[in-house]
């Protein structure tokens, strides 16, 4: 079986993963800017790197996972000028900035916990590392790759390109095009005239009189630039060179491009050896946003209180749905995708429920070891989680046949499967599933048969327009804890508090 290969955004290719100091792995992921609730797109990014961290751990690596909290310096529109996002929120709500930070940090942690996204090894904050950021700015100035203007410090991109080179290598952008694009028809903004070149970016900004968040520095009172914080924190906890840096695709430029330049300018090392970026999330084919009227938050999914949703869904259903597109591909959120995830999650729950009650007999007529290897191969191929999930369901189909005496599994394979399957589902996929455990497989089959008959009778009543009978069947089932859900694919049922099954 081939080893782990990861797509490196810097080279644009899949590369064999070779950590600097095995079995240790350093992983840094850009965390949230805590001025608002975490949205589904953010959740997808953090889920991607949660699974990466889990898989690396499964492979035997010891992972130091650093995911920061941005609580200062992230200005509106990701620019070098304007109002701090957290400061603006504090002003509008008449709060202290740290009240805003605390509220949304707590909310972020609650959502991560519900989605079973493991906490990082270290979660540094930008405001807790002002000294480190100032020290890094001073080193870049000492190298002659930055300059001071009116109490602000700017990174000199053209000087960097002449002496070091490689600005734009991560995002695939050329410096000449960046300068031309920034200069053509741009607005005259506060601070823009301070820059020697439009492509230069702020390392430290002088605080205007109305700016709430400010710290003393060698250049006067101000606050750090957005990009410098991640360079300072990743370097402090993982070193000048480390293994993996992750984040959303939207951070590749300018944030990660500037990070890389800062690291090279300060330490001579580019920081991470592997850059990984997760793609965006759309809603029914459209970019998610308030202007589209399709903004979705995790709380909407869990409560079902949204015009797009027919009902509420569990955090594990959302987690499983977000794993159904490769992390480098766009994930399109639809109610049908949630329903499909719910249905497949129920198949996993069912299999975990009857697995302890099976008995081995004879020789296996399915190669369970090859199946297990196929799961590993999918994850080793640039974390292909959707393929791993598809292969998982394929194996569960064979297991279902074993449970219903339609196939055989040896005692040896059964014991191995009992050890492997629950661990893989929980430890790698991160699915917290309370298995439905009937007393034996025949009881499960009996329940499926009864529900199939009732659904058939209800469908016949609806076709004959006997809606009173159809509603009576649905309502009586609901009273005993069984929920029916109708969709274009047909009717599914689930025990209340669990996922649906066919």
Buried (B, 14 or more C-beta within 10 A) or exposed (E): EEEBBBBBBBEEEEBEBEBEEEEBBBBBBBBBBBBBBBBBBBBBBBBBBBBBBBBBBBBEBEBBBBBBBBBBBBBEEBBBBBBBBBBBBBBEEEBEBBBBBBBBBEBBBBBBEBBBBBEBBBBBBBBBBBEBBBEBBBBBBEBEBBBBBEBBBBBBBBBBBEEBEBBBBBBEBEBEEBBEBBEEEEEEEEBBEBBEBBBBBBBBBBBEEEBBBBBEBEBBEBBBBBBBBBBBBBBBBBBBBBBBBBBBBBBBBBBBBBBBBBBBBBBEBBBBBBBBBBBBBBBBEEEBEEEEEBBBBBBBBBEEEBEBBEEEBBBBBBBBBBBBBBBBEEBBBBBEBBBBBBBBBBBBBBBBBBBEBBEBBEEBEBEBEEBBEBBBBBBBBBBBBBBBBBBBEEBBEBBBBBBBEEBBBBEEBBEBBBEBBBEBBBEBBBBBBEBBBBEEBEEBBEBBEEBEEBBEEBBEBBEEEEEEBBEEBBEEBEEEEBBBBBBEEEBBBBBEEBBBBB
